[in-house]
Each structure stands twice: as C-alpha cells, then as structure tokens.
Amino acid sequence: QVQLVESGGGLVQAGGSLRLSCAASGRTFSSYAMGWFRQAPGKEREFVAAIKWSGGSTYYADSVKGRFTISRDNAKNTVYLQMNSLKPEDTAVYYCAADQFRSSIVSTRDSYDYWGQGTQVTVSS
C-alpha cells in the first residue's frame, strides 16, 4: 500500500499563488511517476500535471501551461504543484496520484494506482 496525503489548499484571490504538497509513504517514492488531477463540482476529474520517475520529464494540461509547475523532492518523498496566476476556473478539489507500474500514458486517471484524499482550492474574484 502507498498512502498519499495532499496539503496546501485554501482560499486565494484571483492572480494569487498556492503551492500544493503531496507526501507519499509506504514504498520507494523515487520509482513512481506522480500526477495531479482536479475535479470541480459537476465536472469529470481532469488531468493537471505529471512528473515521471526519472527527473526532468514533466507534462501539463493546456489550461495550466505557463502557470503551474510540478516538481518532486525524492529525499522527502514529496511532490509539489506550484500554482501561479490563479483563476476562478482553477477552483476544484486537487488530487495527487501515484503510478507504480510505469504506465505509458500520464494524462488518464486509469494510469494511476494510488490516490490521495484531495485538497480544496478556491479562487475568488
């Protein structure tokens, strides 16, 4: 079992920034690809960003490119999502996910084996 715990969500005004953290435990974190997804009320859970087990390979949804940055600190078993220039449309529950089996697709939820409980991000105008 792998446990994922998100933190860092909250209420922020449009144009502001937040940094989400996802702490992983239970297995070798450095060998897992990690992803962030989000889900707004009435919408499907959508891909936000991903980072592979080998450093340097990152992927972003078009809606967040240039504003969000995913990173990982393997020594701390933690993945981060730095969110800048936030918009009200970014309001959602954000979920951290781990891919244990090195799936070839990073943008679909079926590629991930473990999920955190989610953290709420609310962006006001």
C-alpha positions as CSV (number, residue, x, y, z in Angstrom):
1,Q,0.0,0.0,0.0
2,V,1.0,3.6,-0.8
3,Q,-0.5,6.4,1.2
4,L,-0.7,9.9,-0.3
5,V,-1.7,13.0,1.7
6,E,-2.2,16.3,0.0
7,S,-1.9,19.7,1.7
8,G,-1.6,23.3,0.9
9,G,-5.0,24.1,-0.4
10,G,-7.1,27.0,0.6
11,L,-8.8,30.2,-0.4
12,V,-6.9,32.7,-2.6
13,Q,-7.8,35.7,-4.7
14,A,-7.5,35.6,-8.5
15,G,-3.9,36.3,-9.5
16,G,-2.5,34.8,-6.4
17,S,-0.4,31.7,-5.8
18,L,-0.6,28.5,-3.9
19,R,1.8,25.5,-3.5
20,L,0.3,22.1,-3.0
21,S,2.2,19.3,-1.5
22,C,1.7,15.5,-1.7
23,A,3.5,13.4,0.9
24,A,3.9,9.7,0.0
25,S,4.7,6.8,2.2
26,G,4.9,3.0,2.1
27,R,7.1,2.4,-0.9
28,T,10.0,3.6,-2.9
29,F,8.8,7.0,-3.9
30,S,11.5,7.8,-6.4
31,S,10.4,4.9,-8.7
32,Y,6.9,6.2,-9.1
33,A,5.5,8.6,-11.7
34,M,3.3,11.2,-9.9
35,G,0.4,13.2,-11.2
36,W,-2.0,15.9,-10.2
37,F,-5.7,15.9,-11.1
38,R,-8.5,18.2,-10.2
39,Q,-12.3,17.9,-10.1
40,A,-14.8,20.8,-10.0
41,P,-18.4,20.4,-9.0
42,G,-20.4,18.8,-11.8
43,K,-17.3,18.0,-13.9
44,E,-15.1,15.0,-14.5
45,R,-11.8,14.6,-12.8
46,E,-9.2,16.1,-15.2
47,F,-5.5,15.9,-15.7
48,V,-3.4,18.8,-14.5
49,A,0.3,17.8,-14.4
50,A,2.6,14.8,-14.1
51,I,6.3,14.1,-13.5
52,K,8.0,10.8,-14.3
53,W,10.2,8.6,-12.0
54,S,13.2,9.8,-13.9
55,G,13.6,13.5,-13.3
56,G,13.2,16.1,-16.0
57,S,10.1,14.7,-17.8
58,T,7.0,16.8,-17.0
59,Y,3.6,17.1,-18.6
60,Y,0.9,19.7,-18.3
61,A,-2.7,20.3,-19.4
62,D,-3.0,23.1,-21.8
63,S,-5.2,25.0,-19.4
64,V,-2.3,25.3,-16.8
65,K,0.8,25.6,-19.0
66,G,2.9,28.6,-18.1
67,R,1.1,29.0,-14.7
68,F,1.6,25.7,-12.9
69,T,4.8,23.8,-12.2
70,I,5.1,20.2,-10.9
71,S,8.3,19.1,-9.1
72,R,9.4,16.4,-6.7
73,D,11.8,16.0,-3.8
74,N,12.6,12.3,-3.6
75,A,14.6,12.8,-0.4
76,K,11.4,14.0,1.2
77,N,9.0,11.6,-0.6
78,T,7.0,14.6,-1.7
79,V,5.7,16.0,-5.0
80,Y,4.6,19.7,-5.3
81,L,2.3,21.7,-7.5
82,Q,3.2,25.4,-7.6
83,M,0.2,27.3,-8.9
84,N,0.7,30.9,-10.0
85,S,-1.7,33.4,-11.6
86,L,-4.7,31.5,-10.3
87,K,-8.1,32.0,-11.9
88,P,-11.6,31.3,-10.6
89,E,-11.7,28.5,-13.2
90,D,-9.0,26.7,-11.2
91,T,-11.3,26.2,-8.3
92,A,-11.5,22.4,-7.7
93,V,-10.5,19.6,-5.4
94,Y,-7.0,18.7,-6.3
95,Y,-5.8,15.1,-6.1
96,C,-2.4,13.6,-6.0
97,A,-1.8,10.2,-7.7
98,A,1.0,7.7,-8.0
99,D,1.8,5.3,-10.9
100,Q,3.5,2.3,-9.5
101,F,3.7,0.3,-12.8
102,R,5.2,2.9,-15.2
103,S,2.2,3.4,-17.5
104,S,2.9,4.9,-20.8
105,I,0.1,7.4,-20.5
106,V,0.3,10.1,-17.9
107,S,-2.9,12.1,-18.5
108,T,-5.5,9.5,-17.8
109,R,-6.7,8.5,-14.3
110,D,-6.6,4.8,-15.2
111,S,-2.8,5.0,-15.4
112,Y,-2.5,5.7,-11.6
113,D,-2.7,3.1,-8.8
114,Y,-3.0,5.2,-5.7
115,W,-4.8,8.4,-4.9
116,G,-4.8,11.0,-2.1
117,Q,-7.9,12.3,-0.4
118,G,-7.8,15.6,-2.2
119,T,-7.4,19.2,-1.0
120,Q,-9.7,22.1,-1.8
121,V,-8.5,25.1,-3.8
122,T,-10.9,28.0,-4.1
123,V,-10.0,31.1,-6.2
124,S,-12.2,34.1,-5.7
125,S,-12.5,37.1,-8.0
